[in-house]
């Protein structure tokens, strides 16, 4: 009985740590994908030189439809689908600058 309990207890203690490690990587991956999307959007919607990066990002993300299209673009990156990625970016409305 003790031979079975020890591996089970160990597994219960180790598995949450593995899940947290994967979620930390997932956060970095998502941040990288968001940065990629915003960099590509800068090519489409050229901001004024005087506008800071944070102000530009805030203005691009202010609309719900833009947020949806950016989510679609991130999903397309995750699925490695370049056609859907550029299609989603093409739907983003550039803010008045």
MIVEX-61711 format. One record per residue (C-alpha): residue number from 1; residue in three letters; chain; x, z, y. Coordinates in pm, whole numbers, plus 50000, padded with zeros to 5 digits. Each point is the difference from the previous one (the first is absolute). Example, Ala and Ser with C-alpha at 12.3 -4.5 7.8 and 13.67 -1.06 7.14 Angstrom:
// MIVEX-61711
{pt 1 'Ala' 'A' {51230 50780 49550}} {pt 2 'Ser' 'A' {50137 49934 50344}} 
***
This chain:
// MIVEX-61711
{pt 1 'Unk' 'A' {50000 50000 50000}} {pt 2 'Unk' 'A' {50279 50087 50242}} {pt 3 'Unk' 'A' {50163 49663 49928}} {pt 4 'Unk' 'A' {49688 49821 50126}} {pt 5 'Unk' 'A' {49930 50224 50300}} {pt 6 'Unk' 'A' {50346 49973 50158}} {pt 7 'Unk' 'A' {49998 49616 50029}} {pt 8 'Unk' 'A' {49643 50008 50131}} {pt 9 'Unk' 'A' {50084 50256 50267}} {pt 10 'Unk' 'A' {50311 49804 50094}} {pt 11 'Unk' 'A' {49799 49680 50029}} {pt 12 'Unk' 'A' {49742 50170 50220}} {pt 13 'Unk' 'A' {50274 50122 50231}} {pt 14 'Unk' 'A' {50195 49671 50013}} {pt 15 'Unk' 'A' {49718 49746 50040}} {pt 16 'Unk' 'A' {49884 50111 50347}} {pt 17 'Unk' 'A' {50359 49968 50122}} {pt 18 'Unk' 'A' {50021 49646 49870}} {pt 19 'Unk' 'A' {49670 49913 50167}} {pt 20 'Unk' 'A' {50122 50139 50332}} {pt 21 'Unk' 'A' {50325 49805 49972}} {pt 22 'Unk' 'A' {49806 49677 49944}} {pt 23 'Unk' 'A' {49769 50069 50293}} {pt 24 'Unk' 'A' {50299 50057 50231}} {pt 25 'Unk' 'A' {50138 49661 49903}} {pt 26 'Unk' 'A' {49656 49850 50048}} {pt 27 'Unk' 'A' {49994 50135 50354}} {pt 28 'Unk' 'A' {50334 49836 50075}} {pt 29 'Unk' 'A' {49885 49674 49848}} {pt 30 'Unk' 'A' {49681 50005 50207}} {pt 31 'Unk' 'A' {50200 50072 50316}} {pt 32 'Unk' 'A' {50231 49709 49919}} {pt 33 'Unk' 'A' {49704 49769 49943}} {pt 34 'Unk' 'A' {49840 50108 50328}} {pt 35 'Unk' 'A' {50328 49935 50182}} {pt 36 'Unk' 'A' {50021 49655 49842}} {pt 37 'Unk' 'A' {49644 49920 50107}} {pt 38 'Unk' 'A' {50058 50121 50357}} {pt 39 'Unk' 'A' {50326 49803 50027}} {pt 40 'Unk' 'A' {49825 49683 49885}} {pt 41 'Unk' 'A' {49713 50068 50241}} {pt 42 'Unk' 'A' {50254 50019 50281}} {pt 43 'Unk' 'A' {50084 49636 49923}} {pt 44 'Unk' 'A' {49633 49905 50028}} {pt 45 'Unk' 'A' {49897 50228 50288}} {pt 46 'Unk' 'A' {50301 50018 50230}} {pt 47 'Unk' 'A' {49980 50319 50207}} {pt 48 'Unk' 'A' {50116 50032 50357}} {pt 49 'Unk' 'A' {50364 50099 50033}} {pt 50 'Unk' 'A' {49905 50316 50188}} {pt 51 'Unk' 'A' {49768 50126 49724}} {pt 52 'Unk' 'A' {50148 50262 49768}} {pt 53 'Unk' 'A' {49981 49963 49622}} {pt 54 'Unk' 'A' {49758 50292 49969}} {pt 55 'Unk' 'A' {49773 49869 50276}} {pt 56 'Unk' 'A' {49994 49655 49841}} {pt 57 'Unk' 'A' {49924 50144 49655}} {pt 58 'Unk' 'A' {49724 50218 50147}} {pt 59 'Unk' 'A' {49841 49702 50175}} {pt 60 'Unk' 'A' {50014 49782 49687}} {pt 61 'Unk' 'A' {49854 50280 49783}} {pt 62 'Unk' 'A' {49727 50098 50247}} {pt 63 'Unk' 'A' {49731 49776 49855}} {pt 64 'Unk' 'A' {49836 50067 49664}} {pt 65 'Unk' 'A' {50003 49632 49908}} {pt 66 'Unk' 'A' {50374 49982 50066}} {pt 67 'Unk' 'A' {50054 50309 49786}} {pt 68 'Unk' 'A' {49804 49835 49719}} {pt 69 'Unk' 'A' {50204 49679 50024}} {pt 70 'Unk' 'A' {50324 50199 50001}} {pt 71 'Unk' 'A' {49883 50186 49687}} {pt 72 'Unk' 'A' {49926 49664 49838}} {pt 73 'Unk' 'A' {50350 49882 50090}} {pt 74 'Unk' 'A' {50157 50312 49846}} {pt 75 'Unk' 'A' {49799 49947 49681}} {pt 76 'Unk' 'A' {50118 49640 49993}} {pt 77 'Unk' 'A' {50363 50122 50026}} {pt 78 'Unk' 'A' {49941 50241 49711}} {pt 79 'Unk' 'A' {49856 49714 49793}} {pt 80 'Unk' 'A' {50277 49764 50111}} {pt 81 'Unk' 'A' {49746 49750 50135}} {pt 82 'Unk' 'A' {50153 49823 50301}} {pt 83 'Unk' 'A' {49696 49778 50065}} {pt 84 'Unk' 'A' {49762 50295 50036}} {pt 85 'Unk' 'A' {50263 50187 50203}} {pt 86 'Unk' 'A' {50032 49730 50266}} {pt 87 'Unk' 'A' {49625 49938 49994}} {pt 88 'Unk' 'A' {49935 50369 50072}} {pt 89 'Unk' 'A' {50258 50003 50280}} {pt 90 'Unk' 'A' {49840 49688 50149}} {pt 91 'Unk' 'A' {49669 50187 50032}} {pt 92 'Unk' 'A' {50153 50280 50211}} {pt 93 'Unk' 'A' {49889 49974 50361}} {pt 94 'Unk' 'A' {50288 50029 50243}} {pt 95 'Unk' 'A' {49935 50257 50274}} {pt 96 'Unk' 'A' {49995 49892 50363}} {pt 97 'Unk' 'A' {50346 50060 50138}} 
***
